[in-house]
C-alpha cells in the first residue's frame, strides 16, 4: 500500500496558512451571499438571519469532523480518500464523481453570475460573453502554479472581506444617523416592523434553507488543500477553527445591515440585494463599488471551483489503469494537474452555452443541483467520520466535539434540507436529477466491477 502511494505523482506543497484560510472563505462567500440571498430574504424575511446562524453552526460541526479525518492522515490527497477507506471503494468512487459535478455546477452558477453583474454596467453585452472571458483568465492562473492560484485567491477573497466589513460599518452609520431612503429611513425598525422576525411563518423560514445551504457550499474545500499545504498539522486545524465563525459573521452581519437599511419586502429575489439597495437609496457610486466587489466574489468562487474540479479529477484518475485515466492524471512540470484542470474547465464552459440559450433559468437550476449534491457529499463525510470513530474510538488528535450527538445532528439537518426541497418545483427537478445521477453512478460502478470479475 505504501509503495503504491510512493509511486503516485505528488502535488506541490506551496499553500501557506493565509492561502488555505482565504481559499475556503473565497470558495464560500460568493454568489450564494451576493446574489442568492435576495431569494432567501424574499422567502423568509428577517428570519433568514436565524437560518444562517443554524446552518453556520452545522457547518462548523461538519468541518470539525472533516478536520479529525484529515489529521488522521495528512498524506491523503483529498477527503474522498477517507470515504473510500472507511465506507468502501464504491462509496468513494461515487462520492468523488458527485463532488466533481458539485463544483462544476457551482462554477456554472458563478459564470452565470459574472454575466449578470457585468450587465449592471453594460446592459447590452450578451450574458454569456463575460463568463467566457473570466473562465479563460482563471484557467490560465490555475495552470501556472498552485502558489499563484493561492495568491490570486488570497487577494480576491481579501477584497470581498474588506468590502463586507466596510458595508457593515457604513450600514451601522446609516442607521445611527437615520439616513433617508426612498422608502423611509435606515433603522432597526425596518427589520421588525413589517411582520416581525418571522413574517412568512415557519414555512418560509424552512423554504429558505436551500439557498442558505447553497451559500455555505465549498466550506469543506479545506479537505482538498491538505496535500498541497505546508505544515498541515498546524495549518488545517487553525483554518477549520477560524473559518466558519468568520463566514458566519460576514453573512449575518451583512444581511442584518441590508435589511435595516432597506425594507426587506422591497428586496428583489432575482438581483443582488447589495447592489440593488445601494443603488435605490441614492448612493450610485456605492452601488458601483459593491457591484465590483460581487464581481470579484464570483470570480473568486469560480477560481476556487476550477482549483477543486482539477484536483478532484486528478484524485479520481491517479490510481486508474486505463490510458485515458493515466493521461488525465499527469502533472505538469510545475506539479499542477494541468490536464485535469483543462478537462474540468471545458465541462464548466457548458454554462456559457446555457447562458446563450436559457439566460433566465440557469442560476436556479445549477444552484439547486449543486445544493442537493453537496448534501450527499457532506453526509458521506459524516458517515466516514462515524466509521472512523467506531474503528479508532480512543485515537488522540483534532477531535470532533460532542461526538456522536454532533454527527447525528448534522445528518439530521442535511436530511431535513433535502426533504424541504421536495416542496419546491424548481428544486424538485434538481433533486430528481441529483438522485438519478448518484443512482446511475452506483449502478455503473457495480457493472464495472462485475465485468472485471
N, C-alpha and C positions, 0 to 999 in steps of 0.2 A: 504493500500500500504506500509506504514511504517512498519507494523507488519510483512509483507512478507519479507521485506528487513532485518529485525532484525533476522528472523528465518534462514536466509541463512548463510552457513559457511563463516567465514571471513578469507581471506588470511593474512599472516603475513606482517606487515609493517616494513620490515627490510632494505629497499633500501635507501641509502643516496644519496645526490646530485651528488657526484662524480660517483656513480654507475649508476644513471639514465642517465647522460650525456654520459658516456663511453659505456653504453648498446646500446644507439641509434647509436653512432658512430660505435661501433663494428658490429651492425646488418647491417650497410650500407657500410662501407669500407671493402669489401670482394672480392668475385670472379668477380663482375661487373667491378671493377677497375683493379684488378691484373691479371685477365685472359681475361675478355670480352673486355677490352679496346684495345686489339690487333685487334679485329674485327672492332671496331669503328674507329680506326686510318686507317685501310685498306679501310673502306667505305668512309671516309670524309677527310682524311689528316689533316692538321693543323686546319681546320675549326672546328674540334672536340672540340677545346677549347671554341668556342662560344656556341656550343651545351650544354656543361657542365655549362657555365655561365647562359644561359637562363633557363635550367632545374633546376639549383640550385635556381634561383630566384622564379620560380614557386613553388618549394618545400617549400621555406620559407613562401610563402603566404598560402600554404596548412597547414603548421604547425601552423601558427597564427590562422587560422580558427579552427583547431583542439584544440588549446590551449584555445580559448574562450569557446568552448563547455565543455572542461574538467573542467575549472574553475567555470563553472555554477553549477556543482555538482560533487565534488571530491569523493563522496561515491559510484559513479557508478564503476562497475568492469572494463569495457573497453569502447572504443568509440562506440562499437556496441550497447551499451545501449542507446546512444544518437540517433543513426539511428533508432532504434526501437521506441523511444519516439517521434521523430519528423517526421518520414516517415512511421511509421506503423510497426506492428509485422511481416508482410510478408517480407518487405524490410530488417528489422533487421535480420530475420532468414536466408534469402538468402545471405545477406552480410556476416554474421558470418561464415557460412559454406564455402563461397567463399574465405574469408580471411584465413580460416584454410587451404584450399587447396593451397592458395598462398604461405604460409610459408612451407607447405610440399614440394611444387615444388622447393622453394628456398633452402631448406635443401638438397634436392636431387642434386641440382646444386653444393652445397658446398661439399657434399660427393663425387661427381664425381671429383671435382677439387682436393681434397685431394689425390685421387688416381693418378691423372696426375702429381702433384707436387712430390710425392714420386718417380715416375718413372724417374725423373731427376737424382736422386742418385742411384736408384735401378731399372734399366730398365726391369729386368726380373721378377719383382714382379707383380702378376696379379693386374689389375687396381681396382678390387672390394675389395681386402683384406684390404688396409689401411683405406678405408672409413668405413668398418665394425668395425675395431678396434676403430677408432676415435668415432664412433657413440656409442659404448658400454661405453667408458670412459666418454663422455659428458653426457650420460644418468645418470650415477652414480652421477655426480656432481649436476645435476638438481634435483635428488631425495632427496639429503641430506637436503638442506635448500636454501631458496631464498637468504639469506645472502652470502652463499658460492658461489652460481651462480653469484651474483653481484660482488663478489671479484674476481672470476676467469675471468669474462668478463672484469673487470677493467684492469687486468694485460694483458690479451690477446690484448685488444684494445690499451693499452699503448705501447706495443711492436711495433705494426704496425705504430702508430702515430710517435713515436721516429724514426723509420726506414724511414718513408716518409720524415720527416724533414731532417734526415741525407742524404737521397738520393738527396733532393733538394739542400742542401748545397754542396754536392760532385759534383753534376751536374754543379752548378754555377762555382765552382772552375775549373772544367774541361774545361768549356767554356772560362774562363779568361786566362788559360794557353794554350788554343787551343790544348787540348790533342789529340794525333794522334790515329785514329781508322783505321781498315782495309778499310774503305770507305771514308777516308778524315780526317777532324779534327772536334772536338766538337766545334760548333759555332752556333750563332743565324741564320747564313745563311742557315743551314740545314732546318730551319723552313719555310723559304720564297723563297728559290732559286729553288725549284722544283715544279713549277706550281702555286706559290703564296699561299695565305691563303685558297683559295677555289679551289684546283686543280681538284676536281671531280665535280665541279659545285654545284649549289644549291641543285640539286637532291641527290648528295652524302651526303651533309650535312643533308638533311631530312631523308635519309635512315639510318643514324647513330643514330637517336633519340631512336629507340627501345632499343638498348644496353645501351645508356646513361641513359634512364629512368630506365632500369634494375639496373644500378649502384646505383640509389638512393632508390630503394625499401627497405623498412624497416625503413625509416626515421620516419614514423608515429608510430614506436614502443613505443614511449613515452606514447602514448594513451593506452598501455597495462599495464603500470607500476604505474598508478595513485593510484590504490587501495593497492599497496604494498610500497608506498613511504612515508617516514617520512616528515611531514610538506609540503604536496603537493602544498599549495598556494604559497610557496616560491620557491620550487624546480622545479616544472613544467615550470613556465614562464621563469626562468633562463635557463633551458635546451633548451627550444624551441628557445629562442632568440640567444643563442650561438652556438648550434649545426650546423644549416645549413651553416653559414658563415665559420665555421671551416672545414666542409666537402668540401665546395667549394674550399677553399684554398688548401686543400690536393690534391683534384682531379686535378684542373687546374695547380697548381704548379708542381706536379709530372709529368703529361703528357707533359707539356711545356718543362721540363728538358729532358725527354726521347727523344722527337723529335728534340731537339737541339744537343744532344749527337750523335744520330744516324739518318741517313736519313729515313724519315717516310715510304717511299715505300719499304724499306727492313725489316720492322717490320712484323713478321708473324701474320696472323689473327687467328691462332689456338693455339699458345703458349703464355705464359706470356711475354709481351714485356719487363717487368722489369728484369726478369731473362735472357731473350734472349739477350738484349742489353749489359748487363754487362759481359755476357759470350763471346759475339762476339768481344767486344772491348779489350779483352785480360786481364780482371781482374777476373779470375776464383773464387778467394776467395770471391769477392763481389757478384758474381752470387750465390754462396752457401749461403751467408748471406741473400740475397734477397729471395732465394727460401725458406729458413727457415721462413722468415717473411710472405711470401704469404701463406705458410702452416699454420702458426698460425692464419693468417687472415681468411682462410677458416674454421678453427676450431672455431674461434671466431664467425663468422657468423652462423655456424651450431649450436653452443651453443645458440645463440640468437633465432634461429629457433625452437629449442626444447622447450625453455622457452615460446615462443609465441604460438606455437601449443598447448602446455599443458594448458596454461591459457585460450586460446580461447575455447578449448573443455570443460574445466571446466565451463566457462561462458555460453556456449551453452546448457549445460546439467543441470546446477544447479537449474533451475526452472522446469525441466522436471518431469513428474509424473510417467513415466514408470520405471520398475525395472532396466533396462539397464542404463537409464539416471541417476538414483539415485546412481547406483553403480559407474559410471564413475565420478560423481561429488563429491565423498567422499574425504575429505582431510586426509593426514597422520597426525600423532601426532605432526609433525613439521609444520603443517599448509601449506603443499605443496600439490598441486593436483596431487599426485603420479600416480594414475590410469589413469588420462587423459594424463599425460606425457608418460606413458608406451604405451598407445594405439597409440598416435601420432608418437612416435619413431618407432613403429612396421610398420606403413604405410610408414614412411620415408625410412625404410630399403628396400623397393621395389627398391630403387635406386641401391642397391648392386646387385640385380638380373639383372637390366637393364645394369649395367656396366659389368656384366658377359657375356651377350649375344649381347649387342649393344654398345660397348665401344666408338665407333666413333660418334654416333648420339645423345647421351644422353644430353650433355650440351646445344646444340642449342634448342632441343625440350623443355626441362624443363625451360630454361631461358625465352623463348618466351611465354610459357604458364603462367609463373609467371608474366611477364610484363603485359599482357592483363588483367589478373585477378586483379592485383594491380590497373590498370587504372579504373576498375569498382569500386573497394573499395574506391579509392581516390575520385571518382566522387560522391559516396554516402555520403562521409564525407562532401563534399562541398554543396550538396543538403540539408543535415541535417542542416548545418550552415545557409543556406539561409532561411530555415523554422524557425529555432530558432530566427533569427533576425527579421523575419516578426512577430512572436508572442511576442517578447520582444525587440522592437526597441530601447528603452531607458535604458536598463539594463546596469549598470556600471560593469566594470571588465577589464579583459585582452582582449581588443577589437581588432578585425581584422582591419588592416589599409586599407584605400581606399575602404571600403565596399560601394556599392555592385559590383563596377567595378572589383575589385580584384577577387571576387568569379567567375564571368563570364569569366575572363581572364584565370583562372586555368581550368575551364571546357572546354573552347575552345582549350587550349593546349592539354588536355587529349584526346579530340575528334580527333584532328589533328594527334596525335601519333597513335591512333587506325586506322585511315584511311591509314596512311603510311604503316602500317603492311600488308595491303591488297595487296601491290605490291611486296612482297617477299614470295616465295613459302613456305619456311620453317616456316616463321612467320604466313602465312595464315592458315596453318594446325593447329597451336596452337590457332589462333584466332577463328577458327571454333569450336575447342574443347571447348574453354572457353565459347563461346556463347551458345553452346549446354548444357554445364554444368549449366550455370546460368538459362537458359530457363527451363531445367529439374527441377531445384530446385524450381522455381516458380510454376510449374505445380504440383509437389509433395506436396508443401505447400497448394495449393488450394484444391487438392484432399483430403488431410488430414483434412482440415477444413470442407469440405463438408461431409466427413464421420462422423465427430463429430456432425454436425448439424442434 
